[in-house]
Amino acid sequence: MDLKDVGAIYPFQGSEVVMVIIGLVFWIGWHVLQTRHESAEIEADMAADRTGEETRKAIDRN
């Protein structure tokens, strides 16, 4: 018996390239969004530190 006579041996056969492209777009998009989020968070931390808010919170916790 030859495998070419059996037919598709796994689902979505032939769509590997499309799936890789979708995966790469998702992966790059996630990194872009994550970088933007982290940059905004760091900027907020830096702004809070410049105003002394974080320092006052740290002192009040002790």
N, C-alpha and C positions, 0 to 999 in steps of 0.2 A: 504494500500500500504506500502510495506517495502522498506527502503532506499537501501538495498542491491540489489534490483531488478532495481533500477534506474540507477546504474552505477556510474561512476566517477562524483562527485559533485563539484570538483574544478580541475583546470589544474595542471599537473605535479604530480598527485597523486602517492605516493610511492617513490618520489625522495627527500623527506624532509631531510633525513640523508646526502645525497650527497650535498644538498644546504647548510646545516649547516657546513659541512666540508669545502666547498668552501668559505663560509663566514668567518670562523675562519682563514683560510689560508690568505685570503685577509686582514683581520683585523690585524693579527700579522705582515704580510709583510708590511702593511702601517705603523705600529708603528716602525718597524725596519728602514725603509727608512726615516721616519720623524726624528727619533733619530739621524741617521747619518747626515742628512741635518742640523739639529739644532746644532750638535756638530761641524760640519765644520764651520758654521756661527759664533758660539761662539769663536772658535779658530781663525778665521779671525779677529774678533773684538779684541780679546786679543793681537794678533800680531800687529794690527794697534795701539793699545793703548801702547804697548811696544815701538813702533817706534816714538810715539808722534804725529802721523798723525791725529788721532781723536781729540787730544787736539788742534792742530793748526786749524783744521776745525771748532771746537767749538768757538775758539777765533775769527776767521775770520767772523763767522756768526753774532757776536755781534757788 
